[in-house]
Amino acid sequence: MSAPNPSTPRLRVQLGHAIAMGPGKAQLLEAIAGSGSISAAARQLGMSYRRAWLLVDTMNQCFKAPLVTTATGGKGGGGAQVTALGEEVLERYRRMQRIASEAVAEEMEAFAALIAEPPATPERPR
C-alpha cells in the first residue's frame, strides 16, 4: 500500500457511526475481486484476516445486500466474491472520488503548500 498523496482528498461515506465506504474498504474490495479470497486480499494489503473480515462485515451491513459473499472452506477450499452490488458500489465510489478530487484540486494544491513536511525517520529519509 502506498502512502496517499497529501494533496488528494480521501472521501468517506458515513452511515451513522459506521464508515460504509472509504479508501481502505475500496482497496479491500478490489483486492478481493482480484484474488477471490478475503485472506489473500488481507495479505496483499498488509492487514490481518480479522481486520479484513470486520471491514467486509461492516460493508455488508451498511448496504441493502452483501457486497461480498463467501463460500465455506473444505476440500475444495473456500473463497469470496464481490457481488454485482459490490462492483456497482465500488464503481460509484471511485466516480465520486474522482469528481470530488477534480472539484477541489485548486484548493487542495494551495492547502498542501501549507502542510509541514513530516520529520525524517530511519524508515523514511528525506
Secondary structure as UniProt FT lines:
FT   TURN            6..7
FT   STRAND          13..15
FT   TURN            16..17
FT   STRAND          18..21
FT   HELIX           23..35
FT   HELIX           38..45
FT   HELIX           49..62
FT   STRAND          68..71
FT   TURN            75..76
FT   STRAND          79..82
FT   HELIX           84..103
FT   HELIX           105..112
FT   TURN            113..114
FT   TURN            122..123
//
